[in-house]
Amino acid sequence: MCFTKFRTITENDAGWNDIMKYYDIVICGAGIAGVAAALAGARHGKKVLIVEKQTVVGGLATSGLIYVYLPISDDREKVIASGITRELLFAAQNYGPFAVSEKWGGIPGGDPGINKCGRFCCCFSPAGYALTLEKLLRDAGVDVYLDTTLTKVKCDSDMRLTEVELFCGAESWLVSAGCFIDASGGAFMLRMAGAKVFSEINYVTPWVIEANPDRCNDTNWYFSGNIYMNSIKNIGCGEKIDSLLSVDAMQKFIRSQYQGIREYFDSFVPDKQKSCYPINIPAMPQTRKIARIDGEKLIKDGDGGVFAADSIGVAADWRSPTCPAWETPYGALIPKDVRGALAAGRCINSSGDAWEVFRVIPAAAMTGEAAGTAAAMACEKGIDPRDIPVMELQDELLKNDAILHIADGR
């Protein structure tokens, strides 16, 4: 399903604040993709701003209670994603009960929280991971603006994104940048700039942290004591919603989350409700596939296991170790109709089965690092990110131990 673009604010539009700040790179969204992009850009010596509408860093991984850093190894037990993707997986161990297993370089006796998986992955405490990610950004020198929303964007006559208006508290101000990265999960900034996007089916499957003495400690969702993560699928959920780009559809999705969680706990008799109850519910809609850009290249069904000469990283298929991994063409991060900007994470140009693979945490980190590196190079060269020589970008990524092709797994 394709959606037309928003109206773009132009040079002649009134209502822009006189306060102006400049950054090399401005990133919309402090989920995993945004964090990886910010770290990559800052480590290349660039002045980076990351903007997040919530007060919690980490996006769906933390505010959405997703809780699992899915595998970065393939069916041959080879590591196929490294660099910042691997760094953020190890960082997920902080402030929580889980640890990368010794098999993958973790501590002896480490419990990754996913029983019988055997792949290179690890669960985490959502709150603990948010604390870790925020510190990583601060330590890298990134300016982090939380509880801050994007209210307007401005493009020049060539459809180059040049400025954005931000709002926090009771103040609004303008920010310009050499390059912008949309890591919002729904291509919100690029849509506002006029980019065409596509949407696909979403299912309502809310997660909740619960106290439940009847669960056993060998489940995949165990924290400690009687505390568990629960993905509620059996009561009132699993509803299919075709598109989440309208107000009504998004509100319906959120209402369904609340309804499903209530129905689950209402199903217990009153006495049991005193011992089985919710501790935390998602602070954001757990949408998986809101919007993807119309990019220079499309990652589509059947591309799993296929070599891409311009690949900037590899995504493991999290659903099964027997499924092939996917290479990531750089063009999937570049919107066709907006210049001076890149996409990262869930809103890159992947469709169908490929979108299922690329919407998760490791793929978000991998595409985020690539976008942040490309944005830094674009600023250095004074060019549009679409004009960066791909081989030069690949060389920069390799310097940080990235894995570009499936065959290079180790």
N, C-alpha and C positions, 0 to 999 in steps of 0.2 A: 504494500500500500504506500503510495507516494503522497507527500504533502507539499503544498506550495509555500513559498517563503514569506517571512514577516516583512513588513515595511521597514526599510532601512533609513535610519536617521542620517541626513546629509549635512553638508557644511552650512546650508541656509536655514536649518531648523533652529528655532529658538529654544530656550530653556536649559541650556548647558551652563553648569556651574563654572565660575571663573577660576576656581582653584585647580591647578594642574600639577600632577606628579608624573615623572618619567621613570620607566623601568626598561631593561633590555627585554625581559620576558614577563608576561602576565598570564597566569594560569587560572582558569575558572574551574573550581572543584578540587577539594583536598581529600578525595578518595585515594585509593592505592595508585591509580594512574597519575593523578595530580602530584602526589608525593614523590613518586619516582621521577616525573618530569622536572619537578622543582629541584630535587637533589642533583640530577644530571646537569641542569642549567647552571646552578650555583657552583658546582664543582668544576665547571668550565670557566669560572671567573665572571659570570654574568650576574647583574643585579636582577633578582627575581622576586616577584610578588605572587602569592597564591591566595585566592579568595574563596571563602567557604561560607555558605548560608547558615550552617549549623555552628554550634560551639564545640563540636567533637570532630577531630580529625579521623579520617579512615573510611568515610562513606559507608557503603553497604557492609563492608567487613566489620565495622565497629557499631555504628548507629543502626545498621540493619541486622545485627546479631548473627552474621553469617558464620563466623567462628572457625572456619576451616581454610587454611592456606593449602589449596589443592596441589596435586603433584607437579613437580618439574622434572620428572623422569619418565622415560618411555617404556614400551613393552619389553625392551631388551635390557632393562635396568640401567640404562645410560642416562646421565644428566643431560638434558637438552635445553636448559635455560640457566643462565648464570648472571654475572654482573649484579645490578641492583635488584633484580628478581630474586636471586639467591640470598643477597644481603637482607632483604626484607623478610624472607622466610625465616632466617635465623633470628632476626630481630623480634619475630612474633613470639619467641619463647619467654620474653621478659614479662614480669608481673603476672604470672599465670602458672597453672599446674602442669603444663605440657612441655615437652622437649623433643627436638629432632633426635631420631634414633641413632645409636652408635654406628649403624651400618652406613649412614649418610654423613658421618663426620660430627655427630652430636655426642652427648655425654653417655658414658656407660649406663645402661639401664634406662635410658631416656624413653619416656612414654609419649608418642606423638598424638595420642588420643583417638587414633583411627585404627581399631583392631583389625588384624588380618589383612591390612592393606599392602604392606611391604614396599610401597612406593615412597619417593622422597617428598614428604609432605608433613604438615604439623597443624594441630588445632591450637587455638589461642584464646585467651580471655579478651573479649571485645574491649572492655574498659582499659585493661592493661596495655593492649596494643595501641590504643589511641594515645596513651601517655608516651609510649615509645616513639611513635611516629611524629608527634609534635616536637619532641626533643631532637629527633634527627633533623627536622626542618630548621629549628632554631640554631642548632650547632653548625649547620651548613651556611648560616647567614641569610636564609630566606626570610623575607618579610611575610608574616602570616596574619591575615586579617580574617578573623572568625566573626560569626554573626553579622556578616556583610553580604549584601545582595547586589547583583548586577541589574541595573534598572534601564540602561540604554547602551547602545553601541553606535559608533560612527564609522562609516566607510567613505573613502574618497571616490572620485569619478571612475577609477579603475577597479572598484569593488575590493579595495585593499582595506582591511580592518585597521583603523588608526588609533581609535580612542574608545574607552568605555566609561560609563558613569557608574559609580558605586554608592551604596547607601548603608550607613550604620548609625544606630542611635537616632539622632535627629539631624544628621549631616549627610550631605552628598558632595562628591568631588569627582574630578576627572582624572583619568590615568591614561597616558599614552605609552606605547611600547614599540620596540623593534619587531617583536613577534608575539603572537597570542597562541595559547594552547587551550582547547576546549576539552576538559577532562571531567565534565559535569555528569556524565552518565546518560544524558539525554540530549546532547548537542545543543544545549540551551543558548550559549553564546553565539554559536555559528548560525542557529536558526534566527536569532535576533538580527544577525548581520545579513541575512538573506539567503543562506544556504538551503538547498533542497535536501530534505531528509525522507527516510522511509521508516515505517514501523511494522512490527510483526506481533504475533500472539504472545500474551503474557498470562501466566497462571498465578492465582492467589494461593500461595503456600507460606503462610507466615511462620516465623520462628519465634520462640519465646523461651526465656530462662525460667525454670520452674523448680519448686520444691516438691519432691514426690518420693516418699519412703518405699513405694512399691517397685520402683525401678531397681535394676541390679547394676553392680559396679562394672560389669563387663560389656555394657552397651557402648556404642560409639559416641554417645552424647553425655557421658559422665564427666562432671567437674570434680566435686568432692562432697563428702557427706551425702546428703539427699538432694544435692543441687545438680540439675541436668539442663542440657539444651534440648529443646523439642521442636522439630519441624512438623507442624500440625497439618496433616493431609487427610485425615479420615473423617472429619466432621465439618461440614459447611464450607470446605475450602476446595481447592483444585478448580475453581471457576475460571473459565477461559474468557479473557477480555482482548478483543482484537487490536485495539489501539489505545494508547494512553496519552495522546497529544491534545485531547480536549479536556476542559474543566470537568465536565460531567463524568467522563471515563475515569479520570484520576480520582475524583471523589468517590466513585463507585468502588474502585480498587481499594482505597483506604478503608471505606466502610466495611468491605468484605473481610479485610484483615481483622478489624475489631470484632466483627460478628463471629468469625471462625474461632478466634481465641476464646470469646465468651462461651460459645457453644461447647467447646472442649471442656472447660472447667465446670460449666453447668451440668455436664453429663454425670458428674460425680454426685453421690448422695451427700446431703449437708454435713454429716459427720466427717466424711473424707475430705470435704472442701477445706477443713481446718488444717489438714496435713498436706494436701496437694493444692498448690496455688501458684499464681504467676509472681515472679520476682522482678522481671524486666520484660518489656515488650519493645518492638522496633520503634525507633524515634524518627524513622523515615520510611516512605513506601518501599517495600521490597520488590521493586520492579526490576526485571532483568533486561528487557529489550524495549526501551522507550523509543529511541530514535537512533538511526545510523546515518552518517553523511552519504551523499552521492559523491564518492571519491574517484580519484584518477584511476584506481584499480579496485576491483571487487574480489574479495575472498568468498568463494561460493561452494556449494555442495560438490563433492568430488575432488576438491583441492587438497584433501588430507594426503600426506605423503608425497606431494608433488614438489619438485625443486623449483624455486623462484630465484632467479639470478640477482634480483634486487632485494632479497630478503634482509630484514633488519632484526630478525629474531625468530625463535621457534616457540610454539604453544603446544604443550602436551594435551592430548584428549583426556580430560579428567574423568570421563564416564566409564572407560574401560582401558586396562593396560594393553589390550590386544588391538585397540584402534590406532591408526597411524597418527603421528604428530603433524602439525601444520606449520609451514613456513609463512612469513608475513611480508608481502611486498610493500615497499615504502609508499607506493602510490595509494594504498588503502588508508593512509593517515592524512592525505591531502585532499581537501574539498575542491571540487571542480570550479565552484562559482564564487568563492571568497579567497582573496589573496592575503598574504601576511599572517596566515594562521594554519594550525595543525589540529588534528583530533587525536585523542589517546583514550585507551580503555574501551568501554562498552559502545562508544559511538563511532568507532572506525567503520570502514565500509566492508562489513562481513554480513552475509545473509544466510538464512536457513540453518542448516546443520553447522556451518562455520560460525555463525553468531553464537550458538550454544557453546562452542569451544572458546571463543575469544571474549566472552562476557565475564569470565571469572578472574580471580585475584592474580594468579601468576601471569596471565596474558595481559592484564591491565598494567602490571609492573613493567613487563617487557616493552609494551608499546609506549608506556610513559617515558621510560628511559630513552627510547629512540626519538620520541618527539622532543624531549628536553635537549638532547644532544643536537638534533637538527636545528632547533630554534637558536641555540647558542652559535652554531656555525653560520646560520643565516645572518645573525647580528654582526658577527665578525667580518663576514664578506660583504655585508650591505646588500644582500640579495633576498629574493623571495624564497621561502623554504622549498618550493617546488623546483627551484633551479639549482639546488645543491647537487653536485655530482655524487651519485649513490655510492660509488666506490670509496670516496673520501669519507662519507658518513659511516660506511661499514668499517673502515679503518679506525675511526674514532671509537666506535662501539667495541671493537676488538681490544683496544687498549684497556678497556675496563672489564675484560674477560667475558664479553658477550659471546653467545653461541648463535651463529647466523643461519646455519643449515642443519638439517636433521643428521646428515652424514658426519657432522663434526661433534656429535654427542660423545660424552666421555664418562 
